[in-house]
Amino acid sequence: MAVTVTMPEMGESVIEGTLEHWLVGKGEYVERDQDLCEITTDKVDAELPAPVAGVVAEILVEEGQTVEVGAALLVIDETAAAPA
């Protein structure tokens, strides 16, 4: 099953954020709660944790791109097995 990770709401008046840096790459296996990327807003800087374990199937936003809250950032395939 594919899980789409979206830009989280990071404050009451925050409507967008900038994806500063990816900490993972396409095809890489990630654990649940592993940091995926660094996000900057006008109020806070934060890392975005993975909601599930799996393989990064697709990265939808480039570094430096500003997107609205709720925008799709990447897709994790949680059916993919962990590396041996």
Rosetta silent file (secondary structure, phi, psi, omega in degrees, C-alpha in Angstrom):
SEQUENCE: MAVTVTMPEMGESVIEGTLEHWLVGKGEYVERDQDLCEITTDKVDAELPAPVAGVVAEILVEEGQTVEVGAALLVIDETAAAPA
SCORE:     score description
SCORE:     0.000 S_00000001
   1 L     0.000  135.503  179.657    0.000    0.000    0.000 S_00000001
   2 E   -93.236  134.736  178.447    1.309    3.438   -0.902 S_00000001
   3 E  -115.759  123.847  177.547    1.159    6.213    1.678 S_00000001
   4 E   -90.989  124.480  178.791    1.345    9.830    0.536 S_00000001
   5 E   -94.781  129.918 -175.913    3.136   12.086    3.016 S_00000001
   6 E  -115.230  163.790  175.934    1.858   15.673    2.992 S_00000001
   7 L   -65.249  120.084 -177.326    3.036   19.048    4.267 S_00000001
   8 L   -77.457  160.580  171.770    1.823   19.157    7.872 S_00000001
   9 L   -77.480  121.992 -172.609    0.068   22.054    9.567 S_00000001
  10 L  -114.925   19.015  179.478    2.852   23.575   11.651 S_00000001
  11 L   161.052  158.126 -173.937    1.017   26.374   13.410 S_00000001
  12 L   -58.245  -42.022 -175.999   -2.316   28.125   13.486 S_00000001
  13 L  -105.150    7.860 -179.492   -1.490   30.800   10.913 S_00000001
  14 L   -84.398  120.350 -177.793    1.102   28.864    8.884 S_00000001
  15 L  -111.250   -9.908  179.496   -0.256   28.172    5.382 S_00000001
  16 E  -154.451  164.714  177.557    2.933   27.089    3.587 S_00000001
  17 E  -149.325  160.575  178.702    6.445   25.823    4.143 S_00000001
  18 E  -107.508  127.613  176.118    9.687   25.417    2.235 S_00000001
  19 E   -80.085  105.314 -174.987   11.237   21.989    1.852 S_00000001
  20 E   -78.825  -43.435 -172.547   14.845   22.843    2.643 S_00000001
  21 E  -158.139  130.755  172.924   16.552   19.461    2.420 S_00000001
  22 E   -79.914  135.514  176.223   15.655   15.813    1.805 S_00000001
  23 L  -100.888   -5.363  178.580   17.204   13.420    4.338 S_00000001
  24 L  -133.283  165.000  179.174   16.167   10.356    2.289 S_00000001
  25 L  -127.084  164.593  177.393   16.237    9.438   -1.391 S_00000001
  26 L   -58.828  135.247  179.835   14.034    7.565   -3.831 S_00000001
  27 L    87.838   -6.727 -178.366   14.366    3.807   -3.368 S_00000001
  28 L   -84.529  139.868  175.969   15.662    4.150    0.190 S_00000001
  29 E   -80.960  133.990  177.511   14.077    2.122    3.007 S_00000001
  30 E  -124.092  146.815  175.342   12.816    4.245    5.918 S_00000001
  31 L   -90.168  154.878  173.457   11.670    3.280    9.407 S_00000001
  32 L   -57.665  136.773  179.467    8.519    4.687   10.999 S_00000001
  33 L    75.608    1.052  173.868    9.340    8.041   12.699 S_00000001
  34 L   -69.905  138.377  178.462   12.624    8.411   10.752 S_00000001
  35 E   -66.835  131.668 -178.331   13.115   12.029    9.655 S_00000001
  36 E   -98.037  -39.308 -175.396   12.363   12.449    5.951 S_00000001
  37 E  -159.424  167.614  175.242   13.109   16.115    5.334 S_00000001
  38 E  -106.855  131.521 -177.961   13.733   19.515    6.873 S_00000001
  39 E  -121.078  139.396  177.357   10.948   22.090    6.540 S_00000001
  40 E  -121.556  135.378  172.320   11.158   25.835    7.178 S_00000001
  41 L  -126.558  178.557  179.167    8.238   28.203    7.729 S_00000001
  42 L   -71.388  -10.765 -178.384    8.093   31.836    8.792 S_00000001
  43 L  -115.882  -27.687 -172.577    7.505   30.648   12.377 S_00000001
  44 L  -152.355  151.119  170.577    9.294   27.312   12.862 S_00000001
  45 E  -113.123  138.644 -176.689   11.907   24.935   11.438 S_00000001
  46 E  -154.424  162.819  171.282   11.228   21.220   11.818 S_00000001
  47 E  -102.053  145.825 -179.902   11.961   17.722   10.564 S_00000001
  48 E  -103.076  117.171 -179.505    9.099   15.659    9.146 S_00000001
  49 E   -82.243  152.277  177.114    8.966   12.051   10.447 S_00000001
  50 L   -71.282  132.223  178.608    7.819    9.086    8.361 S_00000001
  51 L   -77.655  -19.292 -178.997    4.288    7.956    9.298 S_00000001
  52 L  -144.100  163.962  172.091    5.044    4.374    8.202 S_00000001
  53 L   -90.226  147.724  178.269    8.020    2.129    7.404 S_00000001
  54 E   160.820 -165.450 -178.795    8.684    1.285    3.768 S_00000001
  55 E  -105.161  134.959  176.935   10.530    2.311    0.622 S_00000001
  56 E   -67.024  109.843 -176.284   10.448    5.852   -0.744 S_00000001
  57 E   -87.076  -31.926 -175.687    8.632    5.259   -4.027 S_00000001
  58 E  -158.865  136.799  172.926    8.448    8.832   -5.276 S_00000001
  59 E  -107.190  123.959 -171.084    9.633   12.304   -4.271 S_00000001
  60 L  -103.594  -11.786 -176.772    7.141   14.935   -5.430 S_00000001
  61 L  -128.771  135.945  179.636    8.737   18.195   -4.221 S_00000001
  62 L   -86.069  154.145  175.014   12.207   19.523   -4.967 S_00000001
  63 L   -57.625  137.812  179.712   14.526   21.026   -2.370 S_00000001
  64 L    89.659   -8.681 -178.312   13.911   24.759   -2.032 S_00000001
  65 L   -82.067  136.628  176.285   10.312   24.498   -3.211 S_00000001
  66 E   -99.719  129.104 -178.168    7.593   26.227   -1.148 S_00000001
  67 E  -132.681  158.597  179.592    4.287   24.358   -0.921 S_00000001
  68 E   -78.385  156.220  173.425    0.974   24.815    0.870 S_00000001
  69 L   -55.065  133.874 -179.506   -0.100   22.846    3.932 S_00000001
  70 L    93.973   -9.868  179.491   -1.606   19.557    2.725 S_00000001
  71 L   -69.731  142.188  178.583    0.483   19.372   -0.466 S_00000001
  72 E   -69.940  130.583 -179.561    1.869   15.911   -1.302 S_00000001
  73 E  -104.730  -46.077  179.185    5.624   15.663   -0.615 S_00000001
  74 E  -159.638  168.533 -178.902    6.514   12.021   -1.230 S_00000001
  75 E  -121.420  131.929  176.124    5.099    8.505   -1.452 S_00000001
  76 E  -112.840  128.141  176.095    6.190    5.580    0.734 S_00000001
  77 E   -91.190  103.522 -175.681    5.452    2.009   -0.352 S_00000001
  78 L   -80.634   -4.136  176.849    4.822    0.273    2.962 S_00000001
  79 L   -86.207  -13.898 -179.155    4.534   -3.159    1.322 S_00000001
  80 L   -71.863  139.411 -177.483    8.221   -3.097    0.332 S_00000001
  81 L   -79.065  152.269  174.161   10.423   -5.238    2.561 S_00000001
  82 L   -68.172  149.839  178.254   13.272   -3.951    4.640 S_00000001
  83 L   -64.340  148.193 -177.866   16.723   -4.703    3.261 S_00000001
  84 L   -72.529    0.000    0.000   18.283   -7.938    4.531 S_00000001
